[in-house]
Amino acid sequence: MPVESTALASSIVVLAGGVDNIVGVERCMVRLRLTLADQDAADVPGIAQLPGVALALHLMGQLQIAPTSHLDELHATVSQIVARARG
């Protein structure tokens, strides 16, 4: 995964309220979908302003993030960050 994508994944995790706030990590065709314990803990405008993010919003009980590219890698890296933190 490109360094920029790794940095993006780390920034998303932090702005989503940290690994302890992320209950689930999924993806669809164009969006990374995070299920959060506390949606209010996420800085959605901050995520939307990250380079590499086209859109970020709360929808259908999830934080949905549309990256400009590398969705597969972004999903894998966010999942890995969360899994490592949980041991």
Backbone torsions as a table, in degrees:
resi	resn	phi	psi	omega
1	MET	NA	135.8	178.1
2	PRO	-58.4	149.2	-179.3
3	VAL	-56.0	-38.9	-179.5
4	GLU	-61.4	-38.6	-179.8
5	SER	-70.2	-36.0	177.0
6	THR	-65.2	-43.0	177.5
7	ALA	-64.0	-39.4	177.9
8	LEU	-62.5	-45.4	179.1
9	ALA	-59.6	-44.8	179.3
10	SER	-62.8	-42.3	178.9
11	SER	-64.3	-40.9	178.7
12	ILE	-62.0	-43.9	179.8
13	VAL	-60.5	-46.7	-179.7
14	VAL	-62.1	-48.4	-176.9
15	LEU	-72.4	-17.5	175.9
16	ALA	-81.5	1.4	178.7
17	GLY	105.5	6.5	178.6
18	GLY	90.1	167.9	-176.3
19	VAL	-61.6	-31.0	-179.6
20	ASP	-69.0	-19.9	179.2
21	ASN	-90.5	-13.6	-177.4
22	ILE	-91.5	112.7	-178.5
23	VAL	-89.2	-35.3	-178.2
24	GLY	-151.2	149.6	178.2
25	VAL	-127.1	119.0	179.3
26	GLU	-134.3	176.6	174.3
27	ARG	-150.1	155.6	170.5
28	CYS	-118.4	-156.8	-177.2
29	MET	-66.0	-32.9	-174.0
30	VAL	-130.4	-5.0	-175.1
31	ARG	-130.9	146.3	167.1
32	LEU	-86.2	131.8	-176.4
33	ARG	-121.0	118.1	-179.8
34	LEU	-110.3	127.5	171.2
35	THR	-92.6	125.5	-174.4
36	LEU	-113.7	147.2	175.2
37	ALA	-68.3	-40.0	-179.9
38	ASP	-133.7	102.0	-178.0
39	GLN	-63.4	-28.8	-179.5
40	ASP	-69.9	-17.0	179.4
41	ALA	-77.7	-13.4	-178.5
42	ALA	-85.2	137.8	175.3
43	ASP	-93.8	81.2	-176.1
44	VAL	-62.9	-45.1	177.1
45	PRO	-60.9	-36.3	177.4
46	GLY	-64.2	-41.8	177.5
47	ILE	-64.4	-42.9	-178.8
48	ALA	-61.7	-26.4	-178.9
49	GLN	-88.2	-6.4	179.9
50	LEU	-65.8	139.0	173.1
51	PRO	-60.6	131.0	-178.5
52	GLY	99.6	-2.2	177.7
53	VAL	-113.1	124.0	178.6
54	ALA	-89.1	-29.2	-173.9
55	LEU	-159.9	141.3	172.3
56	ALA	-144.3	130.7	-179.4
57	LEU	-160.6	159.1	171.0
58	HIS	-87.4	127.7	179.8
59	LEU	-154.5	132.4	177.0
60	MET	55.0	40.0	176.8
61	GLY	75.2	13.5	-179.8
62	GLN	-131.9	157.1	167.1
63	LEU	-88.9	116.2	-177.2
64	GLN	-110.0	129.8	-175.5
65	ILE	-126.5	124.5	176.7
66	ALA	-103.9	106.3	177.1
67	PRO	-77.6	158.9	178.2
68	THR	-75.0	-21.2	177.6
69	SER	-167.3	173.1	173.8
70	HIS	60.5	39.5	-180.0
71	LEU	-59.5	-44.1	-179.4
72	ASP	-57.8	-47.3	-179.0
73	GLU	-67.5	-39.5	179.2
74	LEU	-63.1	-45.9	177.8
75	HIS	-59.5	-47.0	-179.1
76	ALA	-62.3	-41.7	-177.4
77	THR	-71.5	-43.2	176.6
78	VAL	-61.5	-43.9	178.2
79	SER	-59.6	-41.8	-179.6
80	GLN	-66.2	-42.7	178.4
81	ILE	-59.9	-46.2	-179.4
82	VAL	-65.4	-44.3	-179.1
83	ALA	-63.5	-42.9	179.3
84	ARG	-62.4	-40.1	-178.9
85	ALA	-66.3	-28.4	-179.6
86	ARG	-87.9	-7.4	177.1
87	GLY	78.7	NA	NA
